[in-house]
Amino acid sequence: MIAQSFITLVCVVGMLMVLATSATLGFYAGRVPGGSDAMGLVVPFMTGLVAIVAGLLAGVGVALRGGFDGWGLSRQHTLMATVLAALLIGVAILGALIAWAEKHRLAHPALLVPVGFLLPLSAFGLLLLLTWRGPSALAEAGPGRSLAALTAAAVLMGLLTGAVGVQAWLARSVRDHAGELERERASAAEQARRDALGAEGRLLEDLEKFSPDAPLWTLTAGLPMEPNAALRAIWIARALQLPQLDAALQGTLTGPYGSYRHGCVVMIRDLPVEHPPRAHWAAWLAQDARLTAADIRRHGDLLTHDDDGLGAHVVALTQAAARLPADAALQHTLTELRGATLATPDTPERAAALGALAALLKSG
């Protein structure tokens, strides 16, 4: 009696879970949720899994009690067949859900309701009947044989659903592979096209994507690290097109970011002869010299700090100042910069910076 009650309880839970799964989906006629709403599909998926577990437990329980002994199979083979049948019916339940969620071409309520709802309920009904009436329920015409036929149909639907799922998975895999090959081909073609442009052509193409009023630092910050003079010239030519160049240059050269100031200094140093530096830029260079001296004193060396190579910055600043007319304020701050540099350890960067400063201050 306890076993019968347990199997009955499990069957009832399984039937309720089958009902909950189908009802949550509007009996496969509801709208498939998208975006964040798709997380709601976790609920019917979990109820479907519970239904499968219930079917396995109930089927094993009936088989162990001899409910299928009328089939003429050994108890072991009966148990194996029962587990396989329960799993296939589970495939039908979840397969109907997945087909609906993925909008499969066969996902119509008229087909999915029997596969994912009615036939699994019939299988639970057969288990209930066998639990209370035993194998004799299949020996006579009536509900037993009808439920057995419907259960066999449920197993067959599970087999067909699994086959359709495998076919869909294989087809998707083929499409995904073809898509990946096409993306690789397109990427290789794009890379070949970019390679054919050369370094200068690639840079010109990239600069076309920049906004007309892009911040100056986005165009000049990489100049100190760019060894190719031709590429630096392209960056500088683009920077010269900025509509408010003076305001951008002043804001950057007097700002707190040493690496951005360094880039602007290199731009001034490398300006083409047809665009010489403007005399009033000297005041902004003087402010950069003052800020760079403070950076050197704070760090105590001419190494790279906060992406700014201080030794190279000093050299570039000195070379940029050399392109401007003599300016007393700039000369004074360069003298201050020389004092900060003298206080650093003896390194090749220190020697290069002092040499550049000495040549400029002497000439000034």
DAWOPE-V426254 format. One line per field, one symbol per residue. ss: DSSP state (@ for helix, = for strand, . for the rest). psi: psi as a letter, one per 20 degrees, with the letter a starting at -180 (. if undefined). burial: + if it has 16 or more other ideal C-beta (glycine too) atoms within 10 Angstrom, else -. A space follows every 50 residues. Layout:
BEGIN
ss = ???
psi = ???
burial = ???
END
This chain:
BEGIN
ss = .@@@@@@@@@@@@@@@@@@@@@@@..........@@@@@@@@@@@@@@@@ @@@@@@@@@@@@@@....@@@...@@@@@@@@@@@@@@@@@@@@@@@@@@ @.......@@@@@@@@@@@@@@@@@@@@@@@@@@@@@@....@@@@@@@@ @@@@@@@@@@@@@@@@@@@@@@@@@@@@@@@@@@@@@@@@@@@@@@@@@@ @@@@@@@........@@@@@..@@@...@@@@@@@@@@@.....@@@@@@ @@@....@@@@@@@@@@@@...@@@...@@@@@@@@@@@@@@@@@@@@@. ...==..==@@@@@@@@@@@@......@@@@@@@@@@@@@@@.....@@@ @@@@@@@@@@@@@.
psi = hggggghgggggggghhggggghhjkljirppqrchhihiihghgghggg hgggggggggggghjjhjhiijqqhghggghgggghghhhhgghhggggg hjlqhjmphhhhgggifgghhhghhghgghghiaiihiiqqbhghghggh ghhggghgghggghggghggghggggggggggggghggggggghhhhrgg ggggghhhiqqhkqqhhihihighioiohghhhggghhhiiphmgghggg hghjriohhhggghghgghjpqhimqqqhiihhhhghggghhhhgghhhj akappljoohghggghgghghiiqqppghghghhgghhghhhirqorhhg ggghgggggghgh.
burial = ------++-++-+++-++++++-++-++------------+--++-++-+ +++++++++++++-+-++++-------++-++--++++++++++++++++ +--+--+-+--++++++-+++++++++++++--++-++-----+--++-+ +-+++-++++++-++--+-------------------------------- --+----------+-++-+++-++-+----++-+++-++--+-----+++ ++++---++++++++++++++-----+---++-++++++++++-++---- -+-++--++++++++++++++--+--+--++-++--++-++--+----++ -+++-++--+----
END
